[in-house]
């Protein structure tokens, strides 16, 4: 599943070509996603101008002038691509938007492509898109000041759940998923099985710092290319060449040389080093 760095990469790729463009038309080729697409609601946004491209957690937000906009979640296999209008349609191009604006924008089409159909395409005609009900329960962004050591200690107080499970809880911190939590805990030297309520303030400081550093590095590299992730221009992310723990079962730890171990936590694979993650 695309995580925060992948969605942020897409947001940045869309910002320049789409900011200020006007939605000309939308074509829904197949409305069967995780929630059926409300076609009439999408069509009512035609003629509206894009004010900004935003992100909240793993959600991509296209804010419109005057309020409202589009909310897109990539699910397991979703992509947002920008292509010339005459580009041959892919079998899994479920929604296509055309724009009007200056220069090349007139010939650009944005497509939502999702082979596994776990994604979402939702619209809001008015109001602050950031206040959509799906976003109400999300925790702070990892780069926000609210994601502090004190905040982490408060959320972890007396908790017996593993620290990995806590960090993957979107109500605790928005945007983290399995890949990056494994990487964060490796970087912080924290065992993913450790009960969150038993982690000291000093170790929470390492987790917070590692979260920021790992995510910033992944964004700089364009996201992690696993299972065909691409940005809107079709470019692959390159962070996979720098993964320290995830997917490296039985390989030597790049820090201490011990063998990376894989275990299952809440049905997800966890990769960690038993030699230096305590």
N, C-alpha and C positions, 0 to 999 in steps of 0.2 A: 504494500500500500504506500503511495506517495506520502511523505511526511513533510514537516515544515520547510526544510530546504528546497524540496522539489516544487512545492507550491509557491514559495518565494521566488524561485527561479522563473517560474511561469509568469508571476505578477510583474517582475522586472522586464521580462521579454515583451509583455503586452503594453506596458506603460506608454512608451513613445509612439508606437503605431496607432494606438486606439484612443488615447486621451484627447478629447475634443471632437472625436468623430461622432456622427449621428447614426443611430440604428435605422437602417432603411427597411429591412424586412427580416423575417425569420421563417425558416422551414423546419418543421418537426417531421422527420422521416420515420421515427419510431419512438413512441412515448413511454415505452415499457422500461423504466429504470427502477431504482430502489423504491421511489415514489413515482407514480405515473405523472408525466409532464402535463401541466395545465396549459394546453395550447393557447386557449383564448387569452389567458393572463399574460403569456409571453408576447402575443401579438399586440396587446395594448401598450406595450413599451415602444412600438415602432414610432419613429419620429423623434424620440428622446435623445438627448446628447449625453455622452459619457463625460463625467466630471473627473473621475479618478479611478484607478485600479488599486484595490486594497486586498488585504489578507487578514484573516482571523483564524489562528490555529491552522488547520488543514483546509479551510474554506477560502476560495477565491471570491472576491467581491468586486463587482463592477458598479460603482456608484454613478447615478444619473443626476444631471443638473435638476434641481428642484426636489430631490429626494427619491427614494426607492432605487431599484436596480436589479441586478442579477446576482444570485448566490449559487456557486458551483462547487460541488465536492467531487473529487476524482474517484472515490471509492477504491477498488482494488486495482483497476487497470485503465482508468480514465486518462484521457489526454485532451488538452486544448491546443489546437493547431491553427496557425494563420497560413492561408494558401491563396493563390490567385483564384478568382471566381470560376475560371474554366477548368480547374483541376478536377480530374476524375474522382468521383466519390468513392470512398472506402466503404466496404460492407457495413462497418460499425460506426459510420458517421451518422449519429442520431439527430443532432440539431445543427443547423447551419444559419449563421447570421451574416447579412450583408450590410455594408456601411456606406455612407456618403461623407465626403470631407475633402480636404485639400490633397492634391497630388495622388500618391499611390493608394491612399485610403479608399478611393473610389473603386479600386479593383481588388480589394482584399475581402476575403471571407473567413470568418472564425468558425471552426467546427469543433463540436464536442464528440469525441470518439471514445467508445467504451465497450470493448468486446464482452466483458463479464457483467455489465449492466448493474453494478453496485453503486454507481455514481448518482449524483443529484443535480438537477437543474431547476432552480426555483426562482420566482420573481416576486418583487414587491413594488407596488405602484407608487407609494408615497412613504414618507417617514424616513428615519435613519436606518439604513440597511444593517448597520452594526448592532441594532437592537432586535434583529430577527430572533424569534423564539429558539431556534436551533443554536444560537450563539450565547444565550443567556446563562447557561450553566458552565461555560468554559472558564478555566482558571486564567491567571495572568500569562502574558506572553513571556517566553524565556528571557527576552532582552529588556523587559520592563523593570523598573525599579521595584515594583511590587513583588517580583520574584526574588525575594531576599532570603537571607539565612534565617531571620526571625520568622518569616512566613513559613518556610519549610519546617522549622522546628515546631511551630504551632500546628501545622497540618499533620505532622507525624506524631504528635504527643500521644503516648500510650497506645500507639498503633502496633499491632502484631503482624501486619501484612508485610511481605518482603518489600524492600526499597524499590526494586524494579517495578513491581505492580503499582506502587504509589506513583512513580514518575510517569507511568503509562496511563494514568487516570487523567482524562482531559479536564476534569473539574479541579485538578490540582495544578496542572500546567498545560497550556494549550500547545498542540502541534507535535508532541513527541510520540514516537512509535517504537516498535521493537528494535529496529536497526540502530537508531541513534541512542536509545537508552542503553543498549549493550555497549556502545562506544563510549558514552559518557561515564558509565560505571567503571569501565576499564581505565579510562584516563584518570579518574579520581582515585583508583585503587580500592574501590569498595566492592565487596562481595554482593552480588545481586540477591542472595538469599537472606541477607541481614535484615532483621526486623527494623522497620523504619523508626519505630519509637526508641530504639537503642543506639541510634547514630548520634554522635557528639556534635556540638556546634562547629568544631574545627573541620570535621569530616563533611558536614553539610556545606561549609564554605568551599571545600574542594569540589563537591558535586555541582554546586552553583557555577563555579568558575569553569569547570569542565564542560557543563552544558552550553555555556556561552561560546567557549572556544571551539567545541566540536561543531556546533551548528553554524557558526560564522565561517569555519573552514569549509564545511560542506557547501554553503551558499557560494563562497568564492569559487569553488570547483564546479558549480553548476548542478549540484544534487547528486544523488547516488543512482547509477545505472544498474538497476536490478529489474528483471522482467520487463524490459523494453521501455523504461522511462525515457522520454524525450521532452525537450522544451518546445515552445510553439514553433520555433524555426526548424525543428527536427534534430537539433544537436543533442548528443548524449551528455549526461553528467559524467564527471570523472572522479568523484570521491571514492568510488569502489576500489581504486588503486591504493587508497590510504586507510582502508578499514583495518583496525588493529585487533578486533575480537570477532565481530560478526562474520559467520561463515567460515571461520578458520579452525574448525574442530580438528584436534590431533596435530595441528601445526604448532611449532614453537612460539611461545610468547615473544613478542618483539622487545619486551622490556627485561624479562628475567630468564627466558629460555624454557620455562615449564611448558607442558603441553596444554593447549587451549581445550577446554572441556565444553561439551554441549549438554544441557539439561532441559527439561520441559517445565515451564511455569505458566499456569493458567492456560494450558493448551498452546503456548508459543515457545519456540526454541530460544533458549538463552545461551549465549556464548561468553565464557569468562575464563580468567586464569586463576586456578587455585593456588598458584605460587605467590602471586603478588596482589591479589584482590582479597582483602581481609575484612 
